[in-house]
Amino acid sequence: MADSPAVIPAPSRFAPNVEGALWMVGSAVCFTLMTTLIKFLGSDYSAPLQTFYRQAAGFLVLLPIILRRGRSVYATTRPGLLFFRAGAGTVAVMLSFYGFQKLPMADANALSFTRTLWLVPLAAFVVREKVGPLRIAAALVGFAGVMVMIRPGAGGQFAFGLPTLAMLVSSLLLALTITGMKVMTRDHAPIVLLVWSATLGLIFAAPGAFFDWRWPEPVDLALLALMGVFGVMTQACYIRGIAVGDAGAMAPIDYIRLVFTAFVGYVVFHETPGVWTLAGAALVVASTLVITWRELQLAKRAKLAASAESGL
């Protein structure tokens, strides 16, 4: 079985965490531009169709690299995990696109951050990892924040509907893919993960687009292609930021997306985030930061313990 290409970091003028932070900000900007186009085009193109065009555009962006590098860019020792990541990621993108089409941008983006909260039950029930009371409490606070965001609606009714459910399920699937991505970046170059994701994502998105197919107008085609490009750039910057910087330092920076999307929602779509959205988002952000900090502390302790054992 072929080995994966070695990950050779490019020279940088910045410290690792500074460089990682710049990549994460770039990811947030590209994500905001992508979601703006999703919402703008949502009245004419369904989520499965948008997903297909996004994946097609992303694949075309990477095609020159695929042709130049050949089989080496697909070299992997874990094809099963890559297939799972691509499948879960494709469904997550479809659900996320649907949520961003139907919900205010600030609400949809705040709900998307629940992916970090899903990592706690996943660690307990899937990985069989021991979960301490601090992480459990933080997760409960985060889910309380979700309930605060979705509780109020028109006439004071409970505002839980299909778009909200779609965003929560999308976050769960993304939590699974992020877990796999962090494992894969240890022995796979970021470009390998991108190429696999783009290739399999295009294949997995095709059936959904087939049942809702329509040829786009020239202007729409250009916007759909641009949306796909921003999608690839979002993922590329995120993967690079996570690979270069420390996870505990990178996670808080990703929350700048909340500011960007709320600003665009207000200026472009005339959406004003409500007090419940802001309050719930604050609880979600606070809880996920606590979880991230706890994970960082556990990682440091494990590293120190391993160093101590090796020194014996």
VEXTORZA-322315 format. One record per residue (C-alpha): residue in one letter; x, y, z. Coordinates in pm, 1 decimal, always signed. Layout:
BEGIN
NODE  A  X  Y  Z
...
//
This chain:
BEGIN
NODE  M  +0.0  +0.0  +0.0
NODE  A  +136.6  +341.4  -95.2
NODE  D  +251.9  +576.0  +172.1
NODE  S  +110.8  +924.7  +201.3
NODE  P  +328.1  +1217.2  +96.3
NODE  A  +529.2  +1360.4  +378.9
NODE  V  +400.4  +1683.4  +527.4
NODE  I  +677.4  +1938.0  +471.2
NODE  P  +592.3  +2274.0  +624.9
NODE  A  +668.8  +2575.1  +408.2
NODE  P  +903.2  +2840.2  +547.0
NODE  S  +717.8  +3116.2  +729.3
NODE  R  +811.0  +3459.0  +864.6
NODE  F  +558.6  +3416.4  +1146.1
NODE  A  +540.3  +3207.8  +1459.7
NODE  P  +325.1  +2894.7  +1413.1
NODE  N  +28.6  +3028.3  +1610.6
NODE  V  +42.6  +3366.3  +1432.7
NODE  E  +53.3  +3197.9  +1093.7
NODE  G  -227.7  +2963.9  +1198.5
NODE  A  -435.3  +3261.3  +1314.3
NODE  L  -395.2  +3431.4  +976.5
NODE  W  -511.4  +3115.0  +800.2
NODE  M  -812.9  +3092.5  +1033.9
NODE  V  -910.6  +3454.6  +963.8
NODE  G  -879.0  +3383.2  +592.8
NODE  S  -1104.6  +3082.3  +638.7
NODE  A  -1362.5  +3298.5  +818.5
NODE  V  -1362.2  +3557.2  +538.2
NODE  C  -1403.9  +3291.2  +267.7
NODE  F  -1677.3  +3120.7  +469.8
NODE  T  -1869.0  +3447.2  +501.8
NODE  L  -1846.5  +3513.1  +127.7
NODE  M  -1959.7  +3157.5  +54.5
NODE  T  -2261.5  +3172.6  +286.7
NODE  T  -2358.8  +3511.2  +143.7
NODE  L  -2379.5  +3355.5  -201.9
NODE  I  -2567.4  +3053.8  -61.6
NODE  K  -2837.5  +3279.2  +78.4
NODE  F  -2843.4  +3506.5  -226.9
NODE  L  -2893.1  +3212.5  -466.7
NODE  G  -3113.7  +3008.6  -233.1
NODE  S  -3446.7  +3120.1  -378.2
NODE  D  -3364.0  +2965.0  -718.4
NODE  Y  -3132.9  +2672.2  -637.6
NODE  S  -3203.4  +2403.6  -378.8
NODE  A  -2946.0  +2296.2  -121.7
NODE  P  -2859.9  +1966.0  -300.2
NODE  L  -2812.7  +2150.9  -629.8
NODE  Q  -2598.6  +2419.8  -469.4
NODE  T  -2393.0  +2147.5  -302.8
NODE  F  -2328.3  +1979.5  -636.0
NODE  Y  -2220.1  +2302.5  -804.9
NODE  R  -2000.0  +2386.5  -507.2
NODE  Q  -1830.7  +2046.8  -523.0
NODE  A  -1793.5  +2065.5  -902.0
NODE  A  -1631.4  +2407.3  -884.0
NODE  G  -1403.4  +2293.0  -604.7
NODE  F  -1297.2  +1987.1  -801.4
NODE  L  -1217.6  +2199.5  -1108.8
NODE  V  -1004.9  +2432.0  -895.1
NODE  L  -800.4  +2134.0  -776.6
NODE  L  -792.3  +1955.7  -1114.5
NODE  P  -461.8  +2115.3  -1230.9
NODE  I  -294.3  +1991.9  -911.1
NODE  I  -444.9  +1646.0  -958.2
NODE  L  -322.1  +1626.8  -1318.4
NODE  R  +24.2  +1754.6  -1227.8
NODE  R  +84.0  +1526.7  -928.8
NODE  G  -102.7  +1221.0  -1051.3
NODE  R  -157.8  +928.3  -818.6
NODE  S  +58.3  +1071.7  -542.5
NODE  V  -211.9  +1321.2  -446.9
NODE  Y  -448.1  +1030.4  -374.7
NODE  A  -192.5  +826.2  -178.9
NODE  T  -333.9  +718.8  +155.7
NODE  T  -321.6  +438.6  +408.4
NODE  R  -673.9  +511.9  +537.7
NODE  P  -921.5  +509.7  +247.8
NODE  G  -1210.1  +400.2  +470.2
NODE  L  -1180.1  +706.9  +692.6
NODE  L  -1155.5  +933.5  +388.5
NODE  F  -1473.0  +782.0  +239.9
NODE  F  -1654.7  +829.8  +569.9
NODE  R  -1535.4  +1190.9  +601.2
NODE  A  -1645.3  +1272.2  +247.7
NODE  G  -1987.8  +1110.0  +288.6
NODE  A  -2061.0  +1273.6  +622.2
NODE  G  -1917.5  +1602.4  +498.0
NODE  T  -2134.9  +1605.6  +184.6
NODE  V  -2455.2  +1546.9  +381.0
NODE  A  -2343.6  +1809.5  +634.3
NODE  V  -2289.8  +2063.7  +354.4
NODE  M  -2636.7  +1999.7  +209.9
NODE  L  -2802.9  +2044.0  +548.6
NODE  S  -2592.8  +2350.9  +624.0
NODE  F  -2680.9  +2510.4  +289.2
NODE  Y  -3049.0  +2450.5  +360.8
NODE  G  -3013.1  +2610.1  +704.1
NODE  F  -2834.0  +2916.4  +569.3
NODE  Q  -3099.1  +2956.4  +299.8
NODE  K  -3387.9  +2953.1  +546.4
NODE  L  -3246.0  +3108.8  +865.0
NODE  P  -3095.7  +3452.2  +933.1
NODE  M  -2720.5  +3434.1  +877.9
NODE  A  -2632.9  +3511.6  +1240.7
NODE  D  -2868.1  +3241.1  +1370.5
NODE  A  -2746.9  +2976.9  +1125.5
NODE  N  -2382.6  +3055.1  +1195.3
NODE  A  -2430.5  +3050.1  +1573.3
NODE  L  -2598.3  +2708.3  +1548.0
NODE  S  -2311.4  +2582.4  +1332.5
NODE  F  -2072.3  +2625.6  +1625.1
NODE  T  -2250.1  +2350.7  +1817.4
NODE  R  -2017.6  +2110.1  +1637.9
NODE  T  -1769.8  +2152.0  +1925.0
NODE  L  -2040.9  +2058.1  +2175.3
NODE  W  -2112.0  +1736.2  +1986.5
NODE  L  -1753.6  +1625.8  +2047.2
NODE  V  -1833.3  +1559.9  +2415.2
NODE  P  -2102.4  +1290.9  +2365.0
NODE  L  -1904.6  +1153.5  +2071.1
NODE  A  -1601.6  +1111.2  +2295.8
NODE  A  -1812.5  +934.2  +2559.4
NODE  F  -2025.5  +702.8  +2344.7
NODE  V  -1824.1  +649.5  +2026.5
NODE  V  -1459.4  +668.9  +2130.8
NODE  R  -1536.7  +541.4  +2484.1
NODE  E  -1327.6  +824.1  +2627.8
NODE  K  -1368.2  +919.6  +2991.1
NODE  V  -1545.5  +1255.5  +3005.5
NODE  G  -1499.0  +1464.4  +3318.3
NODE  P  -1761.0  +1678.8  +3494.9
NODE  L  -1616.2  +2005.1  +3358.8
NODE  R  -1667.9  +1903.5  +2996.5
NODE  I  -2013.5  +1766.5  +3071.0
NODE  A  -2112.6  +2092.3  +3243.7
NODE  A  -1972.7  +2301.5  +2958.3
NODE  A  -2161.9  +2093.2  +2703.1
NODE  L  -2486.2  +2131.4  +2897.9
NODE  V  -2437.0  +2509.0  +2912.6
NODE  G  -2372.7  +2511.6  +2538.4
NODE  F  -2687.1  +2315.4  +2460.3
NODE  A  -2877.9  +2549.1  +2691.2
NODE  G  -2746.4  +2829.2  +2471.1
NODE  V  -2890.0  +2651.1  +2167.6
NODE  M  -3228.0  +2629.1  +2338.1
NODE  V  -3210.8  +2999.8  +2417.7
NODE  M  -3146.8  +3079.2  +2051.5
NODE  I  -3427.2  +2868.6  +1908.4
NODE  R  -3692.9  +2923.5  +2179.8
NODE  P  -3839.4  +3258.3  +2078.9
NODE  G  -4021.6  +3297.9  +1749.7
NODE  A  -4302.7  +3489.0  +1590.2
NODE  G  -4572.2  +3544.4  +1851.2
NODE  G  -4346.0  +3399.5  +2120.3
NODE  Q  -4380.5  +3047.1  +1986.7
NODE  F  -4110.6  +2784.5  +1996.0
NODE  A  -3897.3  +2847.9  +1687.1
NODE  F  -3770.0  +2496.0  +1633.3
NODE  G  -3820.5  +2381.0  +1274.8
NODE  L  -3656.5  +2191.9  +991.6
NODE  P  -3389.5  +2459.0  +921.4
NODE  T  -3279.7  +2454.9  +1286.3
NODE  L  -3279.2  +2075.1  +1295.0
NODE  A  -3077.4  +2072.5  +971.1
NODE  M  -2811.6  +2297.8  +1124.2
NODE  L  -2785.2  +2083.4  +1438.3
NODE  V  -2751.2  +1757.0  +1243.6
NODE  S  -2501.9  +1926.2  +1011.2
NODE  S  -2296.7  +2028.2  +1314.8
NODE  L  -2299.4  +1670.6  +1443.2
NODE  L  -2172.2  +1537.5  +1109.3
NODE  L  -1908.7  +1810.6  +1090.9
NODE  A  -1791.7  +1715.3  +1440.4
NODE  L  -1728.8  +1366.5  +1306.1
NODE  T  -1537.9  +1497.9  +1004.8
NODE  I  -1331.3  +1741.8  +1212.3
NODE  T  -1229.0  +1459.7  +1445.2
NODE  G  -1117.6  +1256.6  +1146.6
NODE  M  -939.4  +1554.0  +990.9
NODE  K  -726.4  +1618.6  +1297.4
NODE  V  -621.3  +1253.4  +1298.2
NODE  M  -546.9  +1256.1  +925.4
NODE  T  -332.6  +1572.3  +932.3
NODE  R  -75.5  +1382.3  +1138.3
NODE  D  +37.5  +1179.8  +837.6
NODE  H  -143.1  +1331.8  +537.4
NODE  A  -61.4  +1656.3  +359.6
NODE  P  -350.5  +1909.3  +353.7
NODE  I  -368.7  +1887.1  -26.8
NODE  V  -435.2  +1511.3  -4.6
NODE  L  -731.9  +1570.7  +226.5
NODE  L  -863.2  +1845.9  -0.2
NODE  V  -838.7  +1636.9  -316.8
NODE  W  -1008.4  +1335.7  -160.4
NODE  S  -1282.3  +1555.0  -16.2
NODE  A  -1342.9  +1733.7  -347.8
NODE  T  -1343.6  +1414.7  -555.1
NODE  L  -1567.0  +1204.8  -332.8
NODE  G  -1782.6  +1504.1  -246.1
NODE  L  -1861.3  +1557.8  -614.7
NODE  I  -1955.3  +1190.7  -655.2
NODE  F  -2171.8  +1184.1  -341.8
NODE  A  -2348.2  +1513.2  -430.3
NODE  A  -2449.6  +1403.0  -781.0
NODE  P  -2759.6  +1194.1  -689.4
NODE  G  -2924.8  +1477.0  -494.5
NODE  A  -2865.8  +1723.4  -778.3
NODE  F  -3002.2  +1480.4  -1038.5
NODE  F  -3354.0  +1483.5  -889.7
NODE  D  -3366.4  +1863.7  -873.2
NODE  W  -3162.3  +1955.0  -1180.1
NODE  R  -3178.6  +2288.3  -1360.4
NODE  W  -2928.6  +2463.4  -1583.5
NODE  P  -2819.1  +2793.6  -1432.1
NODE  E  -2821.6  +3126.6  -1611.7
NODE  P  -2471.8  +3252.0  -1707.6
NODE  V  -2455.5  +3499.0  -1418.1
NODE  D  -2582.8  +3238.7  -1172.4
NODE  L  -2330.7  +2986.7  -1303.7
NODE  A  -2049.8  +3232.5  -1235.8
NODE  L  -2180.2  +3294.8  -882.1
NODE  L  -2221.2  +2922.4  -815.7
NODE  A  -1867.0  +2862.1  -937.2
NODE  L  -1741.4  +3144.1  -716.0
NODE  M  -1927.8  +2990.2  -422.8
NODE  G  -1745.7  +2664.5  -489.7
NODE  V  -1410.5  +2840.0  -502.7
NODE  F  -1478.7  +3009.7  -169.4
NODE  G  -1579.6  +2670.2  -27.9
NODE  V  -1245.9  +2516.7  -124.6
NODE  M  -1058.5  +2819.1  +9.7
NODE  T  -1251.1  +2797.8  +337.9
NODE  Q  -1154.4  +2434.2  +385.2
NODE  A  -796.3  +2485.5  +267.8
NODE  C  -736.2  +2775.9  +506.0
NODE  Y  -901.6  +2591.9  +795.1
NODE  I  -700.4  +2274.2  +741.8
NODE  R  -379.3  +2474.1  +713.0
NODE  G  -457.8  +2676.3  +1025.6
NODE  I  -533.7  +2364.8  +1232.5
NODE  A  -221.8  +2189.9  +1099.3
NODE  V  +13.7  +2483.9  +1164.6
NODE  G  -121.8  +2635.0  +1486.1
NODE  D  -205.7  +2493.5  +1825.9
NODE  A  -565.9  +2370.7  +1845.5
NODE  G  -631.3  +2555.6  +2170.7
NODE  A  -516.8  +2882.5  +2018.1
NODE  M  -694.2  +2836.3  +1684.5
NODE  A  -1044.7  +2749.0  +1809.3
NODE  P  -1129.6  +3093.1  +1957.4
NODE  I  -1022.1  +3268.5  +1635.5
NODE  D  -1279.4  +3075.3  +1434.9
NODE  Y  -1554.8  +3259.0  +1623.2
NODE  I  -1478.5  +3572.6  +1424.6
NODE  R  -1717.5  +3419.1  +1172.0
NODE  L  -2001.8  +3521.8  +1403.1
NODE  V  -1904.0  +3886.1  +1362.7
NODE  F  -1852.5  +3864.6  +987.3
NODE  T  -2180.0  +3686.3  +910.9
NODE  A  -2384.4  +3906.2  +1145.7
NODE  F  -2240.3  +4216.0  +974.1
NODE  V  -2314.3  +4084.4  +623.2
NODE  G  -2662.3  +3970.8  +728.3
NODE  Y  -2736.7  +4320.3  +857.5
NODE  V  -2588.8  +4513.6  +563.9
NODE  V  -2687.5  +4288.8  +271.1
NODE  F  -3002.0  +4109.1  +387.3
NODE  H  -3125.3  +4362.0  +647.4
NODE  E  -3124.2  +4102.4  +925.0
NODE  T  -3088.6  +4226.5  +1281.5
NODE  P  -2974.2  +3961.5  +1531.8
NODE  G  -3221.5  +3937.2  +1818.1
NODE  V  -3131.6  +3949.1  +2184.6
NODE  W  -3202.0  +3574.7  +2217.7
NODE  T  -2963.4  +3494.2  +1934.6
NODE  L  -2689.5  +3704.1  +2093.1
NODE  A  -2747.7  +3559.2  +2440.1
NODE  G  -2758.7  +3200.7  +2316.1
NODE  A  -2453.4  +3250.3  +2095.8
NODE  A  -2261.5  +3386.7  +2395.6
NODE  L  -2341.0  +3070.5  +2593.5
NODE  V  -2239.2  +2846.7  +2302.2
NODE  V  -1911.6  +3033.6  +2250.1
NODE  A  -1828.3  +3033.3  +2622.5
NODE  S  -1896.6  +2661.5  +2659.9
NODE  T  -1697.8  +2561.7  +2353.7
NODE  L  -1403.9  +2773.0  +2468.3
NODE  V  -1410.1  +2592.6  +2804.5
NODE  I  -1417.0  +2256.1  +2626.0
NODE  T  -1128.1  +2359.8  +2400.6
NODE  W  -925.4  +2485.7  +2697.4
NODE  R  -989.3  +2159.5  +2882.6
NODE  E  -880.0  +1954.2  +2581.9
NODE  L  -561.1  +2159.1  +2561.5
NODE  Q  -483.5  +2100.5  +2928.7
NODE  L  -537.7  +1725.0  +2892.0
NODE  A  -314.1  +1717.0  +2584.3
NODE  K  -38.1  +1899.9  +2772.7
NODE  R  -62.4  +1659.7  +3066.8
NODE  A  -47.3  +1360.5  +2836.2
NODE  K  +258.9  +1504.7  +2663.9
NODE  L  +433.3  +1569.8  +2995.4
NODE  A  +349.7  +1219.1  +3115.3
NODE  A  +488.0  +1067.8  +2796.7
NODE  S  +806.3  +1273.5  +2829.4
NODE  A  +847.0  +1166.0  +3190.0
NODE  E  +804.5  +799.9  +3098.5
NODE  S  +1053.4  +823.5  +2814.4
NODE  G  +1306.8  +980.1  +3049.1
NODE  L  +1290.1  +690.0  +3294.1
//
